[in-house]
Amino acid sequence: MSEPARSRAVLSTEDFKLLKEAVRFYLQNNEDSPDSSKYSNLYHRLGSATRR
């Protein structure tokens, strides 16, 4: 019986950094958006992903 292939990461650390920068830019330009807290939470989650 063969073992399943090892899964690969979909996003690289560099991708997380780029996404975090894009979310930060959005937050700075849409501070009054009703969804700003969701984007703020996403920004912090992306930051914790880049520290791993």
C-alpha positions in Angstrom: 0.0 0.0 0.0 1.5 3.4 -1.0 1.3 6.4 1.2 -0.5 9.5 0.0 1.6 12.3 -1.4 2.7 14.9 1.1 0.5 18.0 1.0 2.2 21.3 0.0 1.5 24.7 1.3 -0.8 26.8 -0.9 0.6 30.1 0.1 4.2 31.0 0.8 5.5 33.2 3.7 6.0 36.0 1.1 2.4 35.6 0.0 1.2 36.2 3.5 3.4 39.3 3.8 1.9 40.7 0.5 -1.7 39.9 1.6 -1.0 41.6 5.0 0.3 44.7 3.3 -2.8 44.8 1.0 -5.1 44.5 4.0 -3.2 47.2 5.8 -3.6 49.5 2.8 -7.3 48.7 2.7 -7.7 49.4 6.4 -6.0 52.8 6.1 -8.2 53.9 3.3 -11.5 52.4 4.6 -11.4 53.1 8.4 -15.1 53.9 8.6 -16.2 50.7 6.8 -18.7 48.5 8.7 -16.4 45.6 7.9 -13.2 47.3 9.2 -13.1 45.1 12.3 -13.2 42.0 10.1 -10.3 43.3 8.1 -8.4 44.3 11.2 -8.8 40.7 12.6 -7.6 39.3 9.2 -4.6 41.6 9.3 -3.6 40.3 12.8 -4.1 36.7 11.7 -1.9 37.2 8.7 0.7 38.7 10.9 0.7 35.6 13.2 1.0 33.4 10.1 4.2 35.1 9.0 5.8 34.6 12.4 5.6 30.8 12.2 
